[in-house]
Amino acid sequence: MVNIRQIQSKSQWEEFLNNTAPHTFLQSWEWGLCQEALGNKIFRLGVFENNNLCEIAFVYKIKARRGSFLFCPHLFNYQLSIIYPVKSCKAGAKQFNRVKTISNFQFPISKQIQIFQLFLEEIKKIAKDEKVDFVRISPLMKKTQEAEKMFKKLKFRKAPMHMHPELAWMLDITPTEEELLKNMKKNIRYSIRKAQKDGVKIVASSNPDDVDAFYNIYQRTADRRNFKPFSKEYIKKEFSIFSQEQKILLFSAFYKNEIIATAMVIYMHGSGFYHHGASIKKYSNIPASELLQWHAIHEAKNRGMKLYNFWGISPETAKKHSWTGLTKFKKGFGGFSEEYLPAQDFILTSKYWLNYIIETGRRIKRGY
């Protein structure tokens, strides 16, 4: 029997994520705390089968004049994990269960739809209580015909714009550092060595007080590249909450005693996530960002991580995409792409269409 209920236990939530190691931090307990700190109402749901936790879903409410909605970022990390009891393995006073991981699409499509229908019914109950206009899901599911078929059968429609990157760039960091360097593009290797030769120094910090310096460069980068930055409050709360358990670092590249490039990287669930980055134009001939990323990757290896997630890239077909240069930079380190199913909307009221028109206009204006 499958049922859904809210989860209040951080340890239960984090144990599931640590065992499944999804390619995201957007379902983490800390991300929920971030949204809560920003004033968003949050819900942590668990899918249980025969009392075994087999999936989780973090959902939060976004209030907007154009239409309020419930949002679930990176839902269903394309793995269902069933905890099977085994003979106790004592470590101190603790006992552990093994976890068996099964690919989502090894289950019949009918089983997936059954689970998803239960989840959707629970979300609809919450939506009714919260008086929202639609539900939006950004699935962490590979873009396949099976996944598209499931959402279509459940009467979802493709959202007019994405909420999080739907095409990500990953690097397997289990090889040796020598092998990683060898697999990079020649210009990236050259840039790393040049930055070292030029005297660029990389400093990693977990001190929330250093976010002010980061944000100054981040704001200037947004102005130069014409994108809307996250608010200072947003960045500060994210860093403060993740830093409490040493799950985030701020990397700063110094040249002539001045920060010329910076990056905020989250470390959890077996991956390092390059979430925010910025640089100044003044020393554009100094390849500090390449050296900075190399240090962030090195940190991930030291923490025993297996992947470094460069986050979003542009599609190869979008030659005029504003991320084209950034995409070329990320791909230079080697790696592979992961494409996810686009964000999906479930309509609850007619006010959804006002939101649809506004977001469609925004997408057209920015070009993606």
C-alpha positions as CSV (number, residue, x, y, z in Angstrom):
1,M,0.0,0.0,0.0
2,V,1.3,3.4,-1.0
3,N,0.5,6.6,1.1
4,I,1.8,10.1,1.5
5,R,2.5,12.0,4.7
6,Q,4.4,15.0,5.8
7,I,7.9,14.4,7.3
8,Q,9.0,16.3,10.3
9,S,12.3,14.4,11.0
10,K,15.4,16.0,9.5
11,S,17.4,12.8,10.1
12,Q,14.9,10.7,8.2
13,W,14.8,13.2,5.3
14,E,18.6,13.6,5.1
15,E,19.2,9.8,5.4
16,F,17.1,9.2,2.3
17,L,18.9,11.9,0.3
18,N,22.3,10.7,1.5
19,N,21.5,7.2,0.3
20,T,20.1,8.2,-3.1
21,A,22.6,11.0,-3.8
22,P,20.4,13.0,-6.2
23,H,22.1,15.4,-8.6
24,T,20.5,18.4,-6.8
25,F,20.5,20.3,-3.5
26,L,17.0,21.7,-4.1
27,Q,15.3,18.9,-2.2
28,S,17.7,19.2,0.8
29,W,16.6,20.1,4.3
30,E,18.7,23.2,4.1
31,W,17.0,24.4,1.0
32,G,13.7,24.1,2.8
33,L,15.1,26.3,5.6
34,C,16.2,28.8,3.0
35,Q,12.7,29.1,1.6
36,E,11.2,29.3,5.0
37,A,13.6,32.1,5.9
38,L,12.6,34.0,2.8
39,G,9.0,33.9,4.0
40,N,7.7,31.0,1.9
41,K,5.5,28.4,3.4
42,I,7.1,24.9,3.0
43,F,5.9,21.3,3.0
44,R,8.0,18.2,3.2
45,L,6.2,15.1,1.8
46,G,7.2,11.5,2.0
47,V,5.9,8.7,-0.3
48,F,5.7,5.5,1.7
49,E,5.1,1.9,0.4
50,N,4.3,-0.6,3.1
51,N,5.7,1.9,5.6
52,N,9.0,2.2,3.8
53,L,10.0,5.6,2.6
54,C,10.5,5.3,-1.2
55,E,10.4,9.0,-2.3
56,I,10.4,12.5,-1.0
57,A,9.1,15.8,-2.3
58,F,9.8,19.3,-1.0
59,V,7.2,21.8,-1.9
60,Y,6.9,25.5,-1.2
61,K,4.4,28.3,-1.8
62,I,5.3,31.2,-4.0
63,K,3.0,34.2,-3.7
64,A,2.7,36.6,-6.6
65,R,0.1,39.1,-7.9
66,R,0.0,37.4,-11.3
67,G,-0.9,34.1,-9.5
68,S,0.3,32.2,-6.5
69,F,1.4,28.6,-6.9
70,L,3.0,25.6,-5.2
71,F,6.4,24.8,-6.5
72,C,8.3,21.5,-6.3
73,P,11.9,21.9,-7.4
74,H,13.7,18.8,-8.8
75,L,10.9,16.4,-7.9
76,F,11.6,12.6,-8.0
77,N,15.3,12.2,-8.5
78,Y,14.7,9.4,-11.1
79,Q,15.6,6.8,-8.5
80,L,13.2,5.2,-6.1
81,S,15.0,3.8,-3.0
82,I,13.4,1.2,-0.8
83,I,15.0,0.6,2.6
84,Y,15.3,-3.1,3.3
85,P,16.0,-4.3,6.9
86,V,19.1,-6.4,7.3
87,K,21.0,-7.9,10.1
88,S,22.1,-5.1,12.5
89,C,25.5,-3.6,11.9
90,K,26.5,-1.8,15.1
91,A,28.7,1.3,15.0
92,G,28.8,2.5,18.6
93,A,25.2,2.4,19.7
94,K,23.7,2.9,16.3
95,Q,22.2,0.4,13.9
96,F,21.9,0.8,10.1
97,N,19.8,-0.5,7.3
98,R,21.1,-1.1,3.8
99,V,19.4,0.8,1.0
100,K,18.7,-0.8,-2.4
101,T,18.4,1.7,-5.2
102,I,16.2,1.0,-8.2
103,S,15.9,3.0,-11.4
104,N,12.6,4.8,-11.6
105,F,11.8,3.5,-15.0
106,Q,12.3,-0.2,-14.1
107,F,8.9,0.2,-12.4
108,P,5.9,-0.2,-14.8
109,I,4.6,3.1,-16.0
110,S,1.3,2.3,-14.3
111,K,3.1,2.0,-10.9
112,Q,4.8,5.4,-11.4
113,I,1.5,7.0,-12.3
114,Q,-0.2,5.5,-9.3
115,I,2.5,6.9,-7.0
116,F,2.4,10.2,-8.8
117,Q,-1.4,10.4,-8.6
118,L,-1.3,10.0,-4.9
119,F,1.3,12.7,-4.6
120,L,-0.8,15.0,-6.8
121,E,-3.9,14.4,-4.8
122,E,-2.0,15.4,-1.6
123,I,-0.7,18.5,-3.4
124,K,-4.2,19.5,-4.6
125,K,-5.4,19.3,-1.0
126,I,-2.6,21.6,0.1
127,A,-3.3,23.9,-2.9
128,K,-6.9,24.2,-1.9
129,D,-6.0,25.1,1.6
130,E,-3.4,27.6,0.4
131,K,-5.7,29.1,-2.3
132,V,-3.2,28.9,-5.1
133,D,-3.8,29.0,-8.8
134,F,-1.5,26.2,-10.1
135,V,1.1,23.7,-9.2
136,R,4.5,23.7,-10.9
137,I,7.0,20.9,-10.8
138,S,10.6,21.0,-12.1
139,P,11.3,17.2,-12.4
140,L,14.7,15.8,-11.9
141,M,13.8,13.2,-14.4
142,K,15.7,12.5,-17.6
143,K,13.8,13.8,-20.6
144,T,12.3,10.6,-22.0
145,Q,9.1,9.6,-23.8
146,E,8.0,7.7,-20.7
147,A,8.4,10.7,-18.4
148,E,6.6,13.0,-20.9
149,K,3.8,10.4,-21.3
150,M,3.3,10.2,-17.5
151,F,2.9,14.0,-17.0
152,K,0.6,14.2,-20.1
153,K,-1.6,11.5,-18.8
154,L,-1.9,13.3,-15.4
155,K,-3.0,16.5,-17.3
156,F,0.1,18.6,-16.8
157,R,1.2,21.0,-19.5
158,K,4.7,22.4,-20.2
159,A,5.4,25.6,-18.2
160,P,6.0,28.7,-20.2
161,M,9.5,29.2,-18.6
162,H,12.0,27.2,-16.6
163,M,12.6,27.7,-12.9
164,H,15.9,25.9,-12.7
165,P,18.4,24.8,-15.4
166,E,16.9,21.9,-17.5
167,L,20.3,21.1,-19.0
168,A,23.2,20.6,-16.6
169,W,26.9,19.9,-17.1
170,M,28.5,17.3,-14.9
171,L,32.1,16.2,-14.3
172,D,33.0,12.8,-12.9
173,I,35.8,13.6,-10.4
174,T,36.7,10.1,-9.4
175,P,39.7,10.0,-11.7
176,T,43.1,11.3,-10.4
177,E,43.8,15.0,-10.6
178,E,46.4,14.2,-13.3
179,E,43.7,12.4,-15.3
180,L,41.2,15.3,-14.8
181,L,43.7,17.8,-16.1
182,K,44.5,15.6,-19.0
183,N,40.8,15.4,-19.9
184,M,40.3,19.2,-19.9
185,K,40.5,21.3,-23.0
186,K,44.0,22.5,-23.7
187,N,43.1,26.2,-23.1
188,I,41.6,25.4,-19.6
189,R,44.8,23.6,-18.6
190,Y,46.9,26.5,-19.9
191,S,44.7,29.1,-18.1
192,I,45.0,27.3,-14.8
193,R,48.8,27.3,-15.1
194,K,48.9,30.9,-16.3
195,A,46.8,32.1,-13.3
196,Q,49.1,30.3,-10.9
197,K,52.1,31.8,-12.7
198,D,50.5,35.3,-12.6
199,G,50.2,35.1,-8.8
200,V,46.4,34.5,-8.5
201,K,45.6,33.3,-5.0
202,I,42.4,31.3,-4.2
203,V,40.9,31.7,-0.7
204,A,38.0,29.5,0.5
205,S,35.7,30.8,3.2
206,S,32.7,29.6,5.2
207,N,32.3,33.0,6.9
208,P,28.9,34.6,6.1
209,D,30.5,38.1,6.6
210,D,32.4,37.5,3.3
211,V,29.1,37.4,1.3
212,D,29.1,41.2,1.1
213,A,32.3,41.2,-1.0
214,F,30.8,38.4,-3.2
215,Y,27.6,40.3,-3.8
216,N,29.3,43.4,-4.8
217,I,31.0,41.6,-7.7
218,Y,27.9,39.5,-8.4
219,Q,25.8,42.7,-8.8
220,R,28.4,44.2,-11.2
221,T,28.4,41.0,-13.2
222,A,24.6,41.0,-13.5
223,D,24.7,44.6,-14.7
224,R,27.4,43.8,-17.3
225,R,25.8,40.6,-18.6
226,N,22.2,41.9,-18.3
227,F,20.6,39.3,-16.1
228,K,18.5,39.7,-13.0
229,P,20.5,38.8,-9.9
230,F,19.1,37.1,-6.8
231,S,18.6,39.6,-4.0
232,K,21.3,40.1,-1.4
233,E,18.9,38.7,1.2
234,Y,18.5,35.5,-0.8
235,I,22.2,35.0,-1.2
236,K,23.0,35.8,2.4
237,K,20.3,33.4,3.7
238,E,21.4,30.6,1.4
239,F,25.1,30.9,2.5
240,S,24.3,31.3,6.2
241,I,22.0,28.2,6.4
242,F,24.3,25.9,4.3
243,S,27.4,27.1,6.1
244,Q,26.1,26.0,9.5
245,E,27.0,22.4,8.7
246,Q,29.9,23.3,6.4
247,K,28.1,22.4,3.3
248,I,29.0,25.6,1.3
249,L,32.2,27.5,0.5
250,L,32.8,30.9,-1.0
251,F,35.9,30.8,-3.3
252,S,37.6,34.1,-4.0
253,A,40.4,34.7,-6.5
254,F,42.8,37.5,-5.4
255,Y,45.0,39.3,-7.8
256,K,47.1,42.3,-6.6
257,N,45.1,42.2,-3.3
258,E,41.8,42.5,-5.1
259,I,39.0,39.9,-5.6
260,I,38.6,39.5,-9.4
261,A,36.5,36.3,-9.5
262,T,34.4,34.5,-7.0
263,A,32.1,31.4,-6.8
264,M,29.7,29.9,-4.3
265,V,29.8,26.1,-4.2
266,I,27.5,23.7,-2.3
267,Y,28.8,20.3,-1.2
268,M,26.4,17.6,-0.4
269,H,24.8,14.3,-1.6
270,G,28.1,13.2,-3.3
271,S,28.4,16.3,-5.4
272,G,29.8,19.8,-5.5
273,F,27.3,22.3,-7.0
274,Y,28.6,25.5,-8.6
275,H,25.6,27.6,-7.8
276,H,26.7,31.2,-8.2
277,G,29.7,32.9,-9.8
278,A,30.9,36.4,-10.7
279,S,34.0,38.2,-12.0
280,I,35.1,41.7,-12.7
281,K,36.0,43.0,-16.2
282,K,39.1,45.0,-15.0
283,Y,41.5,42.0,-15.2
284,S,39.7,40.0,-17.9
285,N,43.1,38.9,-19.3
286,I,43.9,37.0,-16.0
287,P,42.2,33.6,-16.1
288,A,41.3,33.5,-12.4
289,S,37.9,31.7,-12.9
290,E,39.6,28.6,-14.3
291,L,41.9,28.3,-11.3
292,L,39.0,29.1,-9.0
293,Q,37.0,26.2,-10.4
294,W,40.0,23.9,-10.2
295,H,40.2,24.6,-6.5
296,A,36.5,24.0,-6.0
297,I,36.8,20.7,-7.8
298,H,39.8,19.8,-5.7
299,E,37.7,20.5,-2.5
300,A,35.0,18.2,-3.8
301,K,37.5,15.4,-4.2
302,N,38.9,16.0,-0.8
303,R,35.4,15.6,0.6
304,G,35.0,12.3,-1.1
305,M,32.5,13.6,-3.7
306,K,32.1,11.7,-7.0
307,L,30.6,14.5,-9.1
308,Y,31.1,18.2,-9.7
309,N,27.9,19.8,-11.0
310,F,28.5,23.0,-13.0
311,W,24.7,23.6,-13.0
312,G,23.1,25.1,-16.1
313,I,24.3,25.3,-19.7
314,S,22.7,26.3,-23.0
315,P,21.6,23.9,-25.7
316,E,24.0,23.4,-28.6
317,T,21.3,24.5,-31.0
318,A,20.9,27.9,-29.2
319,K,23.9,29.7,-30.7
320,K,22.7,33.2,-29.5
321,H,21.9,32.1,-26.0
322,S,23.2,34.4,-23.3
323,W,24.9,31.4,-21.6
324,T,26.9,30.4,-24.7
325,G,30.2,31.8,-23.4
326,L,29.6,30.4,-19.9
327,T,28.7,27.0,-21.4
328,K,31.9,26.9,-23.4
329,F,33.8,27.7,-20.2
330,K,32.1,24.9,-18.2
331,K,32.5,22.3,-21.0
332,G,36.2,23.0,-21.2
333,F,36.7,21.1,-17.9
334,G,35.4,17.9,-19.5
335,G,32.3,16.0,-18.5
336,F,28.9,15.2,-19.8
337,S,25.4,16.7,-19.9
338,E,22.1,15.7,-18.2
339,E,18.9,16.9,-19.8
340,Y,15.8,17.0,-17.6
341,L,12.1,17.1,-18.4
342,P,11.0,20.8,-18.7
343,A,9.0,22.3,-15.8
344,Q,5.4,21.1,-15.8
345,D,2.2,23.0,-14.7
346,F,-1.0,21.6,-13.3
347,I,-3.8,24.3,-13.7
348,L,-6.2,24.9,-10.8
349,T,-7.8,28.2,-11.6
350,S,-8.3,30.4,-14.6
351,K,-5.9,33.0,-13.1
352,Y,-3.1,30.7,-14.3
353,W,-3.5,32.1,-17.8
354,L,-2.5,35.6,-16.6
355,N,0.7,34.1,-15.2
356,Y,1.2,32.1,-18.5
357,I,1.0,35.3,-20.6
358,I,3.4,37.3,-18.3
359,E,5.9,34.4,-18.2
360,T,5.7,33.8,-21.9
361,G,6.5,37.5,-22.5
362,R,9.5,37.3,-20.1
363,R,10.8,34.2,-21.9
364,I,10.6,35.9,-25.3
365,K,12.2,39.0,-24.0
366,R,15.3,37.3,-22.6
367,G,15.5,34.8,-25.4
368,Y,15.2,31.5,-23.5
